[in-house]
Amino acid sequence: MTVLRNLNHISAGISLGILALGFFLLGLLSLINRPKGGMAIFSDLENSFCVAGSVVSILVGAIFLVAACIYWRR
């Protein structure tokens, strides 16, 4: 029973870490590879949404990282 509990604890912590890394990298990649070209009005709007989505994704990654740190301290 203790081995199963330890395995569950380790796997949940690893999952939180992978989620943090995934959201952070997704936000970073979409921030770096913003769409270029197209019509001027839509291009500015698309860039704004792309930056906003990237920032939100990086923040979600940071939240998962904090959750993983709190989980591992417990």
C-alpha positions as a printed NumPy array, in Angstrom:
array([[  0.   ,   0.   ,   0.   ],
       [  2.847,   2.401,   0.801],
       [  4.578,   1.685,  -2.51 ],
       [  1.379,   2.514,  -4.396],
       [  0.98 ,   5.743,  -2.429],
       [  4.588,   6.745,  -3.176],
       [  4.118,   5.93 ,  -6.851],
       [  0.957,   8.055,  -6.978],
       [  2.783,  10.94 ,  -5.279],
       [  5.724,  10.782,  -7.681],
       [  3.566,  10.473, -10.789],
       [  1.342,  13.407,  -9.771],
       [  4.401,  15.578,  -9.141],
       [  5.933,  14.64 , -12.481],
       [  2.629,  15.371, -14.229],
       [  2.481,  18.846, -12.69 ],
       [  6.061,  19.498, -13.777],
       [  5.383,  18.346, -17.331],
       [  2.257,  20.51 , -17.522],
       [  4.254,  23.524, -16.308],
       [  6.99 ,  22.911, -18.865],
       [  4.505,  22.275, -21.677],
       [  2.454,  25.424, -21.126],
       [  5.597,  27.526, -20.718],
       [  7.135,  26.2  , -23.944],
       [  3.857,  26.546, -25.829],
       [  3.59 ,  30.193, -24.785],
       [  7.229,  30.832, -25.586],
       [  6.998,  29.245, -29.038],
       [  3.859,  31.124, -30.015],
       [  5.455,  34.348, -28.772],
       [  8.54 ,  33.759, -30.906],
       [  6.69 ,  32.551, -34.042],
       [  4.042,  35.248, -34.386],
       [  2.242,  35.451, -37.743],
       [  3.65 ,  38.038, -40.129],
       [  2.204,  39.655, -43.22 ],
       [ -1.365,  39.906, -44.374],
       [ -3.636,  42.918, -44.187],
       [ -2.482,  45.683, -41.873],
       [ -5.62 ,  45.881, -39.713],
       [ -5.931,  42.154, -39.183],
       [ -2.203,  41.727, -38.762],
       [ -2.101,  44.05 , -35.751],
       [ -5.145,  42.391, -34.244],
       [ -3.711,  38.912, -34.806],
       [ -0.395,  39.926, -33.26 ],
       [ -2.186,  41.347, -30.225],
       [ -4.15 ,  38.138, -29.71 ],
       [ -1.038,  36.047, -30.258],
       [  0.895,  37.991, -27.62 ],
       [ -2.042,  37.835, -25.194],
       [ -2.374,  34.071, -25.686],
       [  1.355,  33.599, -25.213],
       [  1.379,  35.581, -21.988],
       [ -1.608,  33.65 , -20.649],
       [  0.036,  30.343, -21.538],
       [  3.269,  31.343, -19.784],
       [  1.267,  32.42 , -16.712],
       [ -0.568,  29.081, -16.666],
       [  2.805,  27.342, -16.851],
       [  3.987,  29.413, -13.889],
       [  0.856,  28.49 , -11.937],
       [  1.46 ,  24.79 , -12.602],
       [  5.086,  25.231, -11.524],
       [  3.992,  26.818,  -8.241],
       [  1.47 ,  24.011,  -7.76 ],
       [  4.216,  21.435,  -8.372],
       [  6.512,  23.129,  -5.837],
       [  3.749,  23.238,  -3.232],
       [  2.886,  19.607,  -3.96 ],
       [  6.491,  18.428,  -3.559],
       [  6.928,  20.324,  -0.267],
       [  3.874,  18.629,   1.201]])
